[in-house]
Amino acid sequence: MKTGNKKIKIGTKPTNKSIPLTADAWVESRKGSMEEGMKRLTIDVPESLHRSIKMSCASRGTKIADEVRELLSQKYGKM
């Protein structure tokens, strides 16, 4: 039996990269995602104050972090 010298052509490696956007298309696609990022703020408070805040928030069904954010926004404004 004779084997031939058959060449098999292999194509280019597929990628997951999408087609690059033009600058205008990139800006337009970013308009909906302009939400500001968050930064963590850690503070120390007396146990009695923490307990009081926690009980107050629990009775209203709110989170301490949400209440503190609201207080800081009232004091320093929404930037």
mmCIF file as gemmi writes it, N, C-alpha and C atoms, coordinates in Angstrom:
data_model
loop_
_atom_site.group_PDB
_atom_site.id
_atom_site.type_symbol
_atom_site.label_atom_id
_atom_site.label_alt_id
_atom_site.label_comp_id
_atom_site.label_asym_id
_atom_site.label_entity_id
_atom_site.label_seq_id
_atom_site.pdbx_PDB_ins_code
_atom_site.Cartn_x
_atom_site.Cartn_y
_atom_site.Cartn_z
_atom_site.occupancy
_atom_site.B_iso_or_equiv
_atom_site.pdbx_formal_charge
_atom_site.auth_seq_id
_atom_site.auth_asym_id
_atom_site.pdbx_PDB_model_num
ATOM 1 N N . MET Axp A 1 ? 0.832 -1.168 0 1 0 ? 1 A 1
ATOM 2 C CA . MET Axp A 1 ? 0 0 0 1 0 ? 1 A 1
ATOM 3 C C . MET Axp A 1 ? 0.878 1.232 0 1 0 ? 1 A 1
ATOM 4 N N . LYS Axp A 2 ? 0.533 2.193 -0.811 1 0 ? 2 A 1
ATOM 5 C CA . LYS Axp A 2 ? 1.327 3.398 -0.93 1 0 ? 2 A 1
ATOM 6 C C . LYS Axp A 2 ? 0.629 4.529 -0.194 1 0 ? 2 A 1
ATOM 7 N N . THR Axp A 3 ? 1.388 5.223 0.662 1 0 ? 3 A 1
ATOM 8 C CA . THR Axp A 3 ? 0.807 6.367 1.361 1 0 ? 3 A 1
ATOM 9 C C . THR Axp A 3 ? 1.22 7.623 0.645 1 0 ? 3 A 1
ATOM 10 N N . GLY Axp A 4 ? 0.294 8.542 0.514 1 0 ? 4 A 1
ATOM 11 C CA . GLY Axp A 4 ? 0.572 9.786 -0.194 1 0 ? 4 A 1
ATOM 12 C C . GLY Axp A 4 ? 1.137 10.854 0.732 1 0 ? 4 A 1
ATOM 13 N N . ASN Axp A 5 ? 1.659 11.862 0.144 1 0 ? 5 A 1
ATOM 14 C CA . ASN Axp A 5 ? 2.168 13.005 0.896 1 0 ? 5 A 1
ATOM 15 C C . ASN Axp A 5 ? 1.104 14.087 0.917 1 0 ? 5 A 1
ATOM 16 N N . LYS Axp A 6 ? 0.002 13.759 1.501 1 0 ? 6 A 1
ATOM 17 C CA . LYS Axp A 6 ? -1.128 14.681 1.56 1 0 ? 6 A 1
ATOM 18 C C . LYS Axp A 6 ? -0.873 15.708 2.659 1 0 ? 6 A 1
ATOM 19 N N . LYS Axp A 7 ? -0.946 16.992 2.309 1 0 ? 7 A 1
ATOM 20 C CA . LYS Axp A 7 ? -0.728 18.049 3.288 1 0 ? 7 A 1
ATOM 21 C C . LYS Axp A 7 ? -2.061 18.538 3.815 1 0 ? 7 A 1
ATOM 22 N N . ILE Axp A 8 ? -2.104 18.676 5.107 1 0 ? 8 A 1
ATOM 23 C CA . ILE Axp A 8 ? -3.308 19.19 5.751 1 0 ? 8 A 1
ATOM 24 C C . ILE Axp A 8 ? -3.016 20.611 6.191 1 0 ? 8 A 1
ATOM 25 N N . LYS Axp A 9 ? -3.858 21.528 5.753 1 0 ? 9 A 1
ATOM 26 C CA . LYS Axp A 9 ? -3.669 22.931 6.106 1 0 ? 9 A 1
ATOM 27 C C . LYS Axp A 9 ? -4.439 23.226 7.394 1 0 ? 9 A 1
ATOM 28 N N . ILE Axp A 10 ? -3.74 23.801 8.361 1 0 ? 10 A 1
ATOM 29 C CA . ILE Axp A 10 ? -4.367 24.152 9.627 1 0 ? 10 A 1
ATOM 30 C C . ILE Axp A 10 ? -4.575 25.657 9.637 1 0 ? 10 A 1
ATOM 31 N N . GLY Axp A 11 ? -5.799 26.067 9.951 1 0 ? 11 A 1
ATOM 32 C CA . GLY Axp A 11 ? -6.129 27.491 9.979 1 0 ? 11 A 1
ATOM 33 C C . GLY Axp A 11 ? -5.535 28.194 11.19 1 0 ? 11 A 1
ATOM 34 N N . THR Axp A 12 ? -5.831 29.48 11.286 1 0 ? 12 A 1
ATOM 35 C CA . THR Axp A 12 ? -5.322 30.263 12.413 1 0 ? 12 A 1
ATOM 36 C C . THR Axp A 12 ? -6.054 29.876 13.691 1 0 ? 12 A 1
ATOM 37 N N . LYS Axp A 13 ? -5.389 30.112 14.786 1 0 ? 13 A 1
ATOM 38 C CA . LYS Axp A 13 ? -5.946 29.783 16.093 1 0 ? 13 A 1
ATOM 39 C C . LYS Axp A 13 ? -7.115 30.715 16.399 1 0 ? 13 A 1
ATOM 40 N N . PRO Axp A 14 ? -8.274 30.179 16.777 1 0 ? 14 A 1
ATOM 41 C CA . PRO Axp A 14 ? -9.41 31.041 17.111 1 0 ? 14 A 1
ATOM 42 C C . PRO Axp A 14 ? -9.146 31.783 18.427 1 0 ? 14 A 1
ATOM 43 N N . THR Axp A 15 ? -9.705 32.978 18.526 1 0 ? 15 A 1
ATOM 44 C CA . THR Axp A 15 ? -9.54 33.764 19.755 1 0 ? 15 A 1
ATOM 45 C C . THR Axp A 15 ? -10.905 34.178 20.283 1 0 ? 15 A 1
ATOM 46 N N . ASN Axp A 16 ? -10.914 34.616 21.526 1 0 ? 16 A 1
ATOM 47 C CA . ASN Axp A 16 ? -12.142 35.115 22.14 1 0 ? 16 A 1
ATOM 48 C C . ASN Axp A 16 ? -12.261 36.622 22 1 0 ? 16 A 1
ATOM 49 N N . LYS Axp A 17 ? -11.303 37.232 21.342 1 0 ? 17 A 1
ATOM 50 C CA . LYS Axp A 17 ? -11.313 38.682 21.21 1 0 ? 17 A 1
ATOM 51 C C . LYS Axp A 17 ? -12.408 39.11 20.243 1 0 ? 17 A 1
ATOM 52 N N . SER Axp A 18 ? -13.126 40.154 20.652 1 0 ? 18 A 1
ATOM 53 C CA . SER Axp A 18 ? -14.159 40.671 19.77 1 0 ? 18 A 1
ATOM 54 C C . SER Axp A 18 ? -13.535 41.687 18.82 1 0 ? 18 A 1
ATOM 55 N N . ILE Axp A 19 ? -14.304 42.074 17.871 1 0 ? 19 A 1
ATOM 56 C CA . ILE Axp A 19 ? -13.846 43.07 16.909 1 0 ? 19 A 1
ATOM 57 C C . ILE Axp A 19 ? -13.664 44.393 17.643 1 0 ? 19 A 1
ATOM 58 N N . PRO Axp A 20 ? -12.513 45.056 17.477 1 0 ? 20 A 1
ATOM 59 C CA . PRO Axp A 20 ? -12.294 46.313 18.194 1 0 ? 20 A 1
ATOM 60 C C . PRO Axp A 20 ? -13.313 47.378 17.799 1 0 ? 20 A 1
ATOM 61 N N . LEU Axp A 21 ? -13.767 48.122 18.804 1 0 ? 21 A 1
ATOM 62 C CA . LEU Axp A 21 ? -14.729 49.19 18.562 1 0 ? 21 A 1
ATOM 63 C C . LEU Axp A 21 ? -14.008 50.461 18.148 1 0 ? 21 A 1
ATOM 64 N N . THR Axp A 22 ? -14.699 51.292 17.407 1 0 ? 22 A 1
ATOM 65 C CA . THR Axp A 22 ? -14.148 52.608 17.123 1 0 ? 22 A 1
ATOM 66 C C . THR Axp A 22 ? -14.242 53.428 18.395 1 0 ? 22 A 1
ATOM 67 N N . ALA Axp A 23 ? -13.516 54.522 18.467 1 0 ? 23 A 1
ATOM 68 C CA . ALA Axp A 23 ? -13.518 55.357 19.674 1 0 ? 23 A 1
ATOM 69 C C . ALA Axp A 23 ? -14.927 55.839 19.999 1 0 ? 23 A 1
ATOM 70 N N . ASP Axp A 24 ? -15.674 56.278 19.001 1 0 ? 24 A 1
ATOM 71 C CA . ASP Axp A 24 ? -17.033 56.772 19.235 1 0 ? 24 A 1
ATOM 72 C C . ASP Axp A 24 ? -17.944 55.668 19.769 1 0 ? 24 A 1
ATOM 73 N N . ALA Axp A 25 ? -17.833 54.489 19.209 1 0 ? 25 A 1
ATOM 74 C CA . ALA Axp A 25 ? -18.665 53.374 19.655 1 0 ? 25 A 1
ATOM 75 C C . ALA Axp A 25 ? -18.31 52.983 21.088 1 0 ? 25 A 1
ATOM 76 N N . TRP Axp A 26 ? -17.02 53.056 21.43 1 0 ? 26 A 1
ATOM 77 C CA . TRP Axp A 26 ? -16.594 52.725 22.787 1 0 ? 26 A 1
ATOM 78 C C . TRP Axp A 26 ? -17.171 53.718 23.788 1 0 ? 26 A 1
ATOM 79 N N . VAL Axp A 27 ? -17.128 55.006 23.463 1 0 ? 27 A 1
ATOM 80 C CA . VAL Axp A 27 ? -17.674 56.03 24.354 1 0 ? 27 A 1
ATOM 81 C C . VAL Axp A 27 ? -19.173 55.831 24.526 1 0 ? 27 A 1
ATOM 82 N N . GLU Axp A 28 ? -19.88 55.577 23.452 1 0 ? 28 A 1
ATOM 83 C CA . GLU Axp A 28 ? -21.326 55.366 23.518 1 0 ? 28 A 1
ATOM 84 C C . GLU Axp A 28 ? -21.66 54.148 24.375 1 0 ? 28 A 1
ATOM 85 N N . SER Axp A 29 ? -20.867 53.096 24.278 1 0 ? 29 A 1
ATOM 86 C CA . SER Axp A 29 ? -21.158 51.888 25.052 1 0 ? 29 A 1
ATOM 87 C C . SER Axp A 29 ? -20.882 52.091 26.536 1 0 ? 29 A 1
ATOM 88 N N . ARG Axp A 30 ? -20.079 53.078 26.914 1 0 ? 30 A 1
ATOM 89 C CA . ARG Axp A 30 ? -19.728 53.329 28.31 1 0 ? 30 A 1
ATOM 90 C C . ARG Axp A 30 ? -20.713 54.255 29.007 1 0 ? 30 A 1
ATOM 91 N N . LYS Axp A 31 ? -21.614 54.892 28.296 1 0 ? 31 A 1
ATOM 92 C CA . LYS Axp A 31 ? -22.52 55.871 28.897 1 0 ? 31 A 1
ATOM 93 C C . LYS Axp A 31 ? -23.363 55.283 30.016 1 0 ? 31 A 1
ATOM 94 N N . GLY Axp A 32 ? -23.824 54.066 29.886 1 0 ? 32 A 1
ATOM 95 C CA . GLY Axp A 32 ? -24.679 53.459 30.897 1 0 ? 32 A 1
ATOM 96 C C . GLY Axp A 32 ? -23.917 52.97 32.117 1 0 ? 32 A 1
ATOM 97 N N . SER Axp A 33 ? -22.6 52.887 32.036 1 0 ? 33 A 1
ATOM 98 C CA . SER Axp A 33 ? -21.827 52.333 33.149 1 0 ? 33 A 1
ATOM 99 C C . SER Axp A 33 ? -20.962 53.387 33.836 1 0 ? 33 A 1
ATOM 100 N N . MET Axp A 34 ? -21.509 54.567 34.042 1 0 ? 34 A 1
ATOM 101 C CA . MET Axp A 34 ? -20.75 55.646 34.659 1 0 ? 34 A 1
ATOM 102 C C . MET Axp A 34 ? -20.966 55.714 36.173 1 0 ? 34 A 1
ATOM 103 N N . GLU Axp A 35 ? -21.458 54.65 36.78 1 0 ? 35 A 1
ATOM 104 C CA . GLU Axp A 35 ? -21.681 54.634 38.22 1 0 ? 35 A 1
ATOM 105 C C . GLU Axp A 35 ? -20.335 54.71 38.937 1 0 ? 35 A 1
ATOM 106 N N . GLU Axp A 36 ? -20.291 55.552 39.959 1 0 ? 36 A 1
ATOM 107 C CA . GLU Axp A 36 ? -19.045 55.752 40.691 1 0 ? 36 A 1
ATOM 108 C C . GLU Axp A 36 ? -18.709 54.532 41.541 1 0 ? 36 A 1
ATOM 109 N N . GLY Axp A 37 ? -17.444 54.184 41.587 1 0 ? 37 A 1
ATOM 110 C CA . GLY Axp A 37 ? -16.984 53.068 42.4 1 0 ? 37 A 1
ATOM 111 C C . GLY Axp A 37 ? -17.064 53.399 43.886 1 0 ? 37 A 1
ATOM 112 N N . MET Axp A 38 ? -16.956 52.378 44.7 1 0 ? 38 A 1
ATOM 113 C CA . MET Axp A 38 ? -17.058 52.548 46.15 1 0 ? 38 A 1
ATOM 114 C C . MET Axp A 38 ? -15.683 52.347 46.785 1 0 ? 38 A 1
ATOM 115 N N . LYS Axp A 39 ? -15.462 53.015 47.917 1 0 ? 39 A 1
ATOM 116 C CA . LYS Axp A 39 ? -14.26 52.851 48.726 1 0 ? 39 A 1
ATOM 117 C C . LYS Axp A 39 ? -14.695 52.511 50.144 1 0 ? 39 A 1
ATOM 118 N N . ARG Axp A 40 ? -13.955 51.629 50.8 1 0 ? 40 A 1
ATOM 119 C CA . ARG Axp A 40 ? -14.293 51.214 52.159 1 0 ? 40 A 1
ATOM 120 C C . ARG Axp A 40 ? -13.765 52.24 53.15 1 0 ? 40 A 1
ATOM 121 N N . LEU Axp A 41 ? -14.569 52.54 54.162 1 0 ? 41 A 1
ATOM 122 C CA . LEU Axp A 41 ? -14.212 53.456 55.235 1 0 ? 41 A 1
ATOM 123 C C . LEU Axp A 41 ? -14.393 52.709 56.55 1 0 ? 41 A 1
ATOM 124 N N . THR Axp A 42 ? -13.33 52.57 57.307 1 0 ? 42 A 1
ATOM 125 C CA . THR Axp A 42 ? -13.387 51.851 58.577 1 0 ? 42 A 1
ATOM 126 C C . THR Axp A 42 ? -13.196 52.841 59.716 1 0 ? 42 A 1
ATOM 127 N N . ILE Axp A 43 ? -14.12 52.826 60.677 1 0 ? 43 A 1
ATOM 128 C CA . ILE Axp A 43 ? -14.012 53.715 61.834 1 0 ? 43 A 1
ATOM 129 C C . ILE Axp A 43 ? -14.227 52.913 63.112 1 0 ? 43 A 1
ATOM 130 N N . ASP Axp A 44 ? -13.689 53.434 64.2 1 0 ? 44 A 1
ATOM 131 C CA . ASP Axp A 44 ? -13.898 52.826 65.515 1 0 ? 44 A 1
ATOM 132 C C . ASP Axp A 44 ? -14.893 53.678 66.283 1 0 ? 44 A 1
ATOM 133 N N . VAL Axp A 45 ? -15.902 53.021 66.854 1 0 ? 45 A 1
ATOM 134 C CA . VAL Axp A 45 ? -16.896 53.714 67.684 1 0 ? 45 A 1
ATOM 135 C C . VAL Axp A 45 ? -17.025 52.946 68.995 1 0 ? 45 A 1
ATOM 136 N N . PRO Axp A 46 ? -17.431 53.63 70.061 1 0 ? 46 A 1
ATOM 137 C CA . PRO Axp A 46 ? -17.635 52.928 71.334 1 0 ? 46 A 1
ATOM 138 C C . PRO Axp A 46 ? -18.712 51.843 71.188 1 0 ? 46 A 1
ATOM 139 N N . GLU Axp A 47 ? -18.566 50.782 71.964 1 0 ? 47 A 1
ATOM 140 C CA . GLU Axp A 47 ? -19.531 49.675 71.898 1 0 ? 47 A 1
ATOM 141 C C . GLU Axp A 47 ? -20.952 50.146 72.159 1 0 ? 47 A 1
ATOM 142 N N . SER Axp A 48 ? -21.117 51.064 73.1 1 0 ? 48 A 1
ATOM 143 C CA . SER Axp A 48 ? -22.468 51.537 73.428 1 0 ? 48 A 1
ATOM 144 C C . SER Axp A 48 ? -23.102 52.251 72.235 1 0 ? 48 A 1
ATOM 145 N N . LEU Axp A 49 ? -22.313 53.04 71.505 1 0 ? 49 A 1
ATOM 146 C CA . LEU Axp A 49 ? -22.84 53.726 70.319 1 0 ? 49 A 1
ATOM 147 C C . LEU Axp A 49 ? -23.183 52.711 69.235 1 0 ? 49 A 1
ATOM 148 N N . HIS Axp A 50 ? -22.31 51.741 69.023 1 0 ? 50 A 1
ATOM 149 C CA . HIS Axp A 50 ? -22.562 50.707 68.02 1 0 ? 50 A 1
ATOM 150 C C . HIS Axp A 50 ? -23.841 49.946 68.351 1 0 ? 50 A 1
ATOM 151 N N . ARG Axp A 51 ? -24.003 49.59 69.616 1 0 ? 51 A 1
ATOM 152 C CA . ARG Axp A 51 ? -25.199 48.858 70.057 1 0 ? 51 A 1
ATOM 153 C C . ARG Axp A 51 ? -26.453 49.685 69.8 1 0 ? 51 A 1
ATOM 154 N N . SER Axp A 52 ? -26.389 50.971 70.121 1 0 ? 52 A 1
ATOM 155 C CA . SER Axp A 52 ? -27.535 51.857 69.924 1 0 ? 52 A 1
ATOM 156 C C . SER Axp A 52 ? -27.894 51.979 68.442 1 0 ? 52 A 1
ATOM 157 N N . ILE Axp A 53 ? -26.873 52.173 67.603 1 0 ? 53 A 1
ATOM 158 C CA . ILE Axp A 53 ? -27.106 52.276 66.149 1 0 ? 53 A 1
ATOM 159 C C . ILE Axp A 53 ? -27.693 50.972 65.626 1 0 ? 53 A 1
ATOM 160 N N . LYS Axp A 54 ? -27.118 49.856 66.055 1 0 ? 54 A 1
ATOM 161 C CA . LYS Axp A 54 ? -27.571 48.549 65.574 1 0 ? 54 A 1
ATOM 162 C C . LYS Axp A 54 ? -29.017 48.275 65.962 1 0 ? 54 A 1
ATOM 163 N N . MET Axp A 55 ? -29.38 48.576 67.205 1 0 ? 55 A 1
ATOM 164 C CA . MET Axp A 55 ? -30.767 48.357 67.644 1 0 ? 55 A 1
ATOM 165 C C . MET Axp A 55 ? -31.725 49.257 66.872 1 0 ? 55 A 1
ATOM 166 N N . SER Axp A 56 ? -31.33 50.488 66.657 1 0 ? 56 A 1
ATOM 167 C CA . SER Axp A 56 ? -32.175 51.427 65.927 1 0 ? 56 A 1
ATOM 168 C C . SER Axp A 56 ? -32.386 50.969 64.48 1 0 ? 56 A 1
ATOM 169 N N . CYS Axp A 57 ? -31.312 50.546 63.843 1 0 ? 57 A 1
ATOM 170 C CA . CYS Axp A 57 ? -31.417 50.067 62.459 1 0 ? 57 A 1
ATOM 171 C C . CYS Axp A 57 ? -32.246 48.783 62.377 1 0 ? 57 A 1
ATOM 172 N N . ALA Axp A 58 ? -32.055 47.893 63.336 1 0 ? 58 A 1
ATOM 173 C CA . ALA Axp A 58 ? -32.808 46.635 63.34 1 0 ? 58 A 1
ATOM 174 C C . ALA Axp A 58 ? -34.301 46.896 63.488 1 0 ? 58 A 1
ATOM 175 N N . SER Axp A 59 ? -34.656 47.869 64.319 1 0 ? 59 A 1
ATOM 176 C CA . SER Axp A 59 ? -36.082 48.16 64.516 1 0 ? 59 A 1
ATOM 177 C C . SER Axp A 59 ? -36.712 48.763 63.259 1 0 ? 59 A 1
ATOM 178 N N . ARG Axp A 60 ? -35.914 49.456 62.451 1 0 ? 60 A 1
ATOM 179 C CA . ARG Axp A 60 ? -36.42 50.044 61.207 1 0 ? 60 A 1
ATOM 180 C C . ARG Axp A 60 ? -36.212 49.135 60.002 1 0 ? 60 A 1
ATOM 181 N N . GLY Axp A 61 ? -35.454 48.061 60.189 1 0 ? 61 A 1
ATOM 182 C CA . GLY Axp A 61 ? -35.184 47.146 59.076 1 0 ? 61 A 1
ATOM 183 C C . GLY Axp A 61 ? -34.199 47.716 58.072 1 0 ? 61 A 1
ATOM 184 N N . THR Axp A 62 ? -33.287 48.555 58.553 1 0 ? 62 A 1
ATOM 185 C CA . THR Axp A 62 ? -32.276 49.141 57.665 1 0 ? 62 A 1
ATOM 186 C C . THR Axp A 62 ? -30.9 48.602 58.033 1 0 ? 62 A 1
ATOM 187 N N . LYS Axp A 63 ? -29.925 48.874 57.178 1 0 ? 63 A 1
ATOM 188 C CA . LYS Axp A 63 ? -28.553 48.444 57.428 1 0 ? 63 A 1
ATOM 189 C C . LYS Axp A 63 ? -27.75 49.617 57.967 1 0 ? 63 A 1
ATOM 190 N N . ILE Axp A 64 ? -26.818 49.318 58.864 1 0 ? 64 A 1
ATOM 191 C CA . ILE Axp A 64 ? -25.975 50.364 59.445 1 0 ? 64 A 1
ATOM 192 C C . ILE Axp A 64 ? -25.223 51.107 58.341 1 0 ? 64 A 1
ATOM 193 N N . ALA Axp A 65 ? -24.652 50.382 57.41 1 0 ? 65 A 1
ATOM 194 C CA . ALA Axp A 65 ? -23.867 51.011 56.342 1 0 ? 65 A 1
ATOM 195 C C . ALA Axp A 65 ? -24.708 52.004 55.547 1 0 ? 65 A 1
ATOM 196 N N . ASP Axp A 66 ? -25.966 51.641 55.252 1 0 ? 66 A 1
ATOM 197 C CA . ASP Axp A 66 ? -26.839 52.55 54.499 1 0 ? 66 A 1
ATOM 198 C C . ASP Axp A 66 ? -27.121 53.818 55.294 1 0 ? 66 A 1
ATOM 199 N N . GLU Axp A 67 ? -27.344 53.673 56.587 1 0 ? 67 A 1
ATOM 200 C CA . GLU Axp A 67 ? -27.629 54.838 57.433 1 0 ? 67 A 1
ATOM 201 C C . GLU Axp A 67 ? -26.407 55.745 57.548 1 0 ? 67 A 1
ATOM 202 N N . VAL Axp A 68 ? -25.234 55.146 57.73 1 0 ? 68 A 1
ATOM 203 C CA . VAL Axp A 68 ? -24.011 55.947 57.844 1 0 ? 68 A 1
ATOM 204 C C . VAL Axp A 68 ? -23.727 56.666 56.529 1 0 ? 68 A 1
ATOM 205 N N . ARG Axp A 69 ? -23.929 55.979 55.401 1 0 ? 69 A 1
ATOM 206 C CA . ARG Axp A 69 ? -23.742 56.634 54.092 1 0 ? 69 A 1
ATOM 207 C C . ARG Axp A 69 ? -24.669 57.835 53.955 1 0 ? 69 A 1
ATOM 208 N N . GLU Axp A 70 ? -25.919 57.674 54.392 1 0 ? 70 A 1
ATOM 209 C CA . GLU Axp A 70 ? -26.892 58.769 54.313 1 0 ? 70 A 1
ATOM 210 C C . GLU Axp A 70 ? -26.446 59.949 55.177 1 0 ? 70 A 1
ATOM 211 N N . LEU Axp A 71 ? -25.985 59.672 56.394 1 0 ? 71 A 1
ATOM 212 C CA . LEU Axp A 71 ? -25.505 60.743 57.276 1 0 ? 71 A 1
ATOM 213 C C . LEU Axp A 71 ? -24.305 61.468 56.671 1 0 ? 71 A 1
ATOM 214 N N . LEU Axp A 72 ? -23.37 60.709 56.102 1 0 ? 72 A 1
ATOM 215 C CA . LEU Axp A 72 ? -22.197 61.328 55.482 1 0 ? 72 A 1
ATOM 216 C C . LEU Axp A 72 ? -22.589 62.158 54.264 1 0 ? 72 A 1
ATOM 217 N N . SER Axp A 73 ? -23.559 61.683 53.496 1 0 ? 73 A 1
ATOM 218 C CA . SER Axp A 73 ? -24.035 62.446 52.336 1 0 ? 73 A 1
ATOM 219 C C . SER Axp A 73 ? -24.692 63.747 52.769 1 0 ? 73 A 1
ATOM 220 N N . GLN Axp A 74 ? -25.456 63.706 53.86 1 0 ? 74 A 1
ATOM 221 C CA . GLN Axp A 74 ? -26.09 64.924 54.372 1 0 ? 74 A 1
ATOM 222 C C . GLN Axp A 74 ? -25.038 65.924 54.838 1 0 ? 74 A 1
ATOM 223 N N . LYS Axp A 75 ? -23.995 65.441 55.484 1 0 ? 75 A 1
ATOM 224 C CA . LYS Axp A 75 ? -22.951 66.311 56.031 1 0 ? 75 A 1
ATOM 225 C C . LYS Axp A 75 ? -22.046 66.872 54.934 1 0 ? 75 A 1
ATOM 226 N N . TYR Axp A 76 ? -21.62 66.03 54 1 0 ? 76 A 1
ATOM 227 C CA . TYR Axp A 76 ? -20.624 66.426 53.011 1 0 ? 76 A 1
ATOM 228 C C . TYR Axp A 76 ? -21.175 66.572 51.602 1 0 ? 76 A 1
ATOM 229 N N . GLY Axp A 77 ? -22.426 66.258 51.411 1 0 ? 77 A 1
ATOM 230 C CA . GLY Axp A 77 ? -23.037 66.378 50.092 1 0 ? 77 A 1
ATOM 231 C C . GLY Axp A 77 ? -22.699 65.205 49.205 1 0 ? 77 A 1
ATOM 232 N N . LYS Axp A 78 ? -23.52 65.03 48.187 1 0 ? 78 A 1
ATOM 233 C CA . LYS Axp A 78 ? -23.288 63.95 47.225 1 0 ? 78 A 1
ATOM 234 C C . LYS Axp A 78 ? -22.358 64.483 46.158 1 0 ? 78 A 1
ATOM 235 N N . MET Axp A 79 ? -21.168 63.952 46.13 1 0 ? 79 A 1
ATOM 236 C CA . MET Axp A 79 ? -20.138 64.452 45.212 1 0 ? 79 A 1
ATOM 237 C C . MET Axp A 79 ? -20.101 63.674 43.951 1 0 ? 79 A 1
